[in-house]
Amino acid sequence: MGAVLAMRAFHPCLLSVVLLAGCGNDPDRSNPLADLVQSPAEASAVASDPNAMARAGLSQVGGPLMLAVLEDRGAVALLVPYGQNGAVTTWTTAEFQTVSLLGGRVVATRGLGDDLMSRTPLAPFGTMRSTMRLNTLNAANEAVSLELECRVQTGDTMPIALASGQTLRATGYAEKCTGPEGTVQNDFWMVGGVMRQTRQWLGPEAGHLTLQVLRP
């Protein structure tokens, strides 16, 4: 499988430390990220450096924290847990764009634009071959369903470096999926069975989303 992503590959968001794209979901709900950065100058300085963003989040926000990048748009954000529905955990930015995870896999996004509406079914990481269906929205806001044939390969245990400065030893998994758009790859790095870093394809419009769990 490929090498661990370096944080320098993350591109800064030019508008806000917490903006991914599109509109939020629930602007009236309290969010611990809302007051993370106070001034435009401070926001610009942090947004230009994902490592600084991670450090600011860890020092000012208690509890679990995740760093995300939507690669094709060069958008970087911090997220905190927002809700739980069974085994699915939903994380939110300060602008209430959300990413829902099941066992490390992204199963839905909202508020990003060209969202992943759902991803089903999800085979355990030990399953070598599986069929996956992605339900997405295209640029015209029309529903698109893609069926992918996937194969999971387990990699070696290796060190990964998080934006927070932490270095962890993680087991890598590469999920290669073939469908109408060709072959795409989702990568996962697990520590003690918990996803700490991942890069996943959300669909032909949104592209790849990379996540790092800075604090579980």
Salt bridges, closest charged atoms under 4 A:
GLU71 OE2 - ARG199 NE 2.76
ASP114 OD2 - ARG73 NH2 3.04
GLU147 OE1 - ARG133 NH2 2.65
GLU175 OE2 - ARG105 NH2 2.98
